[in-house]
């Protein structure tokens, strides 16, 4: 009979093979030239993503256990360290696409060496070391899944950044999805009563350190929108001069609009009298019933203020606070089984946000788009970071960021949960971000 450790080894080995295999399937459509392109400082070239996730296993999983048997790869620590100051110097983020070394071929060789070392370590790690090793390995797999989502949002920006005449889609267009059709209806407010509720990870399984500890939060009576804001509704904001009205915007947001001359969501273009949008599946007319995507926190906040001016029952509309969002998700159900998320077979995934299906209740809480919240990214009461070098994973970024909730079409299905705290600076637009409104009662 297999011991518990042997069973864990078998499960971890299978999980490692599965997760790393998804990454390989995601990069399969790339051209050789795609691997080295860095379209802006926040977008890493694909070679770097594959190298960094392998480096993470080497430095944070294998090395602490004394099992880092991958051979000699000089300079790779410097090239593929992301932001771990405790683990040594690193290539500046904005220069990842400006170096010829490590080459793409060397990076793939490095990845294969780390794969082999991880499988050896899973098979041979001693019982005394196993609990700590297995925990770090699972963190490494969750980290790789985060980079699967990053890869999709980054390759979208890379492909879009080419001149329009030279742009190539990442994937083939899909036939229009059935089951939408209610996106043209006005947002419906679903009431949520006041309560004192537990917030944070409380459902078992993996979580990041920033999802703990569970604590109680007071929820005031209010209502949350039954779906995400659509492109049709965003056109109303654009046509009403939303990007030219300073009283709709936070001061930093208005400064950002003036500095960057924003006029529409990222990937929208107005040519020959019509609006088009570029996605992973290429350029197409803007789908009015699909949720608006690739908008910043500042845009989402300004839209909420504008929408509240349009309709009496949405007077004072705003973005939800993250604990309000989590409570609403737990109250109405956070279903991932049928949500628009990234599957292990990426070719079968939508790879874009889709119109809300006709149904009662609150829709699109899981998948489609990450939803901006009003909340600043801060530690929960009693927060403790991961131990060792991994203490730099989340806690050091709790400054000048806003929290997003829910998951997107690019989020691996196993990562979507009601308590997951994503975070980005408020001017971020290249991530798959959308808008859900709430209103106080």
URKARA-V363395 format. One record per run of one state. SS is the DSSP state (H for helix, E for strand, L for the rest). FROM is the first residue (numbers start at 1). LEN is the number of residues. If there is no record, write none. Layout:
SS;FROM;LEN  SS;FROM;LEN
//
This chain:
L;1;3  H;4;24  L;28;4  H;32;5  L;37;9  H;46;20  L;66;10  H;76;5  L;81;4  H;85;3  L;88;5  H;93;3  L;96;8  H;104;21  L;125;2  H;127;34  L;161;3  H;164;3  L;167;22  E;189;4  L;193;2  E;195;5  L;200;9  H;209;3  L;212;3  E;215;5  L;220;2  E;222;4  L;226;4  E;230;1  H;231;9  L;240;2  H;242;3  L;245;1  H;246;3  L;249;2  H;251;10  L;261;7  E;268;4  L;272;2  E;274;6  L;280;2  E;282;4  L;286;5  E;291;1  L;292;5  H;297;14  L;311;1  H;312;3  L;315;3  E;318;2  L;320;2  H;322;11  L;333;7  E;340;1  L;341;1  E;342;1  L;343;3  H;346;3  L;349;18  E;367;1  L;368;2  E;370;7  L;377;11  H;388;5  L;393;2  H;395;3  L;398;4  E;402;4  L;406;6  E;412;1  H;413;3  L;416;6  E;422;3  L;425;8  E;433;2  L;435;2  E;437;4  L;441;1
//
